[in-house]
Amino acid sequence: MRRGAVPLLAIGLAACAADLPPAEGSVSRAALDAPPPRLAPLDPLLGALDAPVRAQAAGASLDRQGDVLRGARIGVPGDADLDARGAALRRRADALRRAEVE
């Protein structure tokens, strides 16, 4: 099964490349005549990855605030009759659904 799939895959990929432009015409003459790009050494660039970043301090501060908020308890609203508040909110939602929008 696999031996038959490889040639079929190769033929299918070759058929996809039929409408591609020729490689010789894809690079402009100016690009070919231009000098090669100057390469930069990688050591300074890779060393900068280990340097502390201002965002790390801000991230640590946000993590601490998140920990505080996760541990916080939300108090019960002033009137503890949650069933009455829920019923009032449902009535208000029903009234808003029935309201005509211009």
N, C-alpha and C positions, 0 to 999 in steps of 0.2 A: 504494500500500500504506500509506504513512504517513498520507495524508489520511483514510483510512478508520479508522485506528487511533485517532486523536485523539478523534473523537466517541464511539467505543466506550469509550475510557478515561474520558471525562467522564461518560458515562452510568453506567459501573460505579462511579465514585467517588460519584456522586449517590445511587446505590442503597445504598451503604454508610452514608450519613449519615441514612437514613430513621429509624433507631431512636435517634438522639442526642436528649438532652433539649433543650428550647428554651433559647436563650441568655439570655433574660430571667430565667428562674428559677434559673440556675446560680450567681448571685452573691447572697449574703445581703443583707438590708436593712441590717444593721449594717455590713457592709463598704462598702456604697454610701454610708452616712451618715458613715463615719469620714473624718478628714482624710487627705489624700494623704501618702504616706511622705516623710520628709525625705531628700533626696539628698545623698550625700557627695561632696566633690571627689575627682577621680581622681588628681591629681598626687601627693599623699602616698602613695597606695596603689601607684601605678606606680613611684614612686621607691624604694619599699621592695624591689622586685624586684631592683634592682641592688646592694643592700647585701650585704656578705659575711655568710655564714651559718656557724654553728658546724659544720654538717654538711659544708660544703665542706672544712674542715680535716681532719675525720675521713675524708672520702672520699679525700683526697690521701694520708693515712697508709695507708689500706687498699689504695690503688693501689700504693704503694711496697712494702707487704708482699706483695702479689700478684705483683709483678715479681720479688721475691726468691724466692718459692716456685716460680714458673715456671722460674727458672734453676737451682733446686736439683736435685741428683741423688740419687735414692734408692738407697742401698747395697744390696748383696746380703745376704740374711739370713745369720746366723752359719754355718749349714751350707749350703754352696753346692750341695748335691745337690738341685736343684729338681725333678728327675724323681721322686725318692723322696718328697719333700714333697707333690707333686701326687697321687701314687698314694695316700698316706696320707689326704689330704683327700678324695679320691674315695671311699675305703673308708668314711670317717667319714660322708660325705653319704649313701651307700647305707644305712648302718646307721640313720641318722636317718630316712630315708624309710620303712624297714621297721618302725620303732618304733611301738607302738600308743599312741594318744593317748586319754586318758580324758576 
